């Protein structure tokens, strides 16, 4: 066996370079998901509270970014997000969502 070839069972290390030169950063407080047989579509945006007819509050979902991925990529994303949220909650405590009076999203000013 030559010195340049790894022995059977050895793992190769691959260097990963991350190019952020074309990256843009946006904020989202809402996500809408839709699916096809082959893909998952994620629309990220901001719920904007605006007054509607008779001053009734209306939320406008302003979509800022759309990400389309295959199901394998979506599963990897779900696993990664689950790990990140779990690690955060271990440090900072449970994140409460959907409770009245909590940080469930924007509201119209009184």
N, C-alpha and C positions, 0 to 999 in steps of 0.2 A: 504494500500500500504506500502511496506517495505521501509526503508530508503536507502537500497542498490540499488534499482531500480529507474531509472529516471522517473519522471512524464511524462505523454504523452505530446509530443511537445518539451520536453527538448532535447538538442543535446549532444551527447557524444563527448568528446575531446579525440583524439588519438594522442599519442606521436609518432613523426616520427624521426627515427634515420637514419642518412646517413652514410653508410660505404664506404669510399673512399680508403680503403686499397689496392684494386686491380685496381684502376683507372689508366688510362694512359692519358696523355695530348698530343694532336697533333695540329698542325696548318694547316688550310686549307684556300686557297683563291679561291677555285672553288668547285662547287657541281654539280653532275649529278644525275638526278632523273629518275627512271623508275618505272612502276607500274604493278601489276597484279590485278585480280578481288578482291583479298583478302588483298594485301599488297602494301606498298610503300617502295621502295628501294632507299636509299640515299647513294651515293658514295662521300666521302669527299676527297679532294686531293689538289695538288699544280700544277698549270700551270707553266711548266718550259720552258722558251724560249731557243731554241737551233738553231744554224744555220743548214739549210738543204741544198739541192742541190743548186748550184750556189749562195750560201750564202743567200738564201731566208729564212726569219725567219719561224720557225715551233714551234708550242706550243705542248709540250708533257704533257698530263694529267697523273700525277703520283698519283694513288689512294692510299691513306694511311689508310682509314677506310671505312667500309660499315656498315650502320645501316638499319635494316629491321624492319618495324613496321606495325601494322594493321592500318586501315583507321581512327579509333577513336583516336589512339595515334598520328597519323599524324595531325589530326585536332587540338588536344590539343597543339601540337608543333607549328602549324601555329598561333594559338591564342596567345600563350606565346611569340613567337618571335615578333608578331605584337605589343604587349604591350611593350616589352623591347625596340624595335626600336622607338616607339612613345615617350616613356619616355626620351630616349636619345636625340631625335630630339628636344624635348621641352627644354632641357638644352643646347644643343650644336648647334642647327640649323639643317636644312635639309641635309640629306646625298644625295649627287649627285652621280648617277651611270651611267655608259655608255656614258660619255661625253668625247670628244677628249681632251687630255691634263689633264684629271682628274686622279683619282687613279683607273683606270679600270683594273689594273692587271700588270703583269710584262712585260717588253719590252726588246728587245735586245739592248745592249749597242752599241752606234755608234762608 
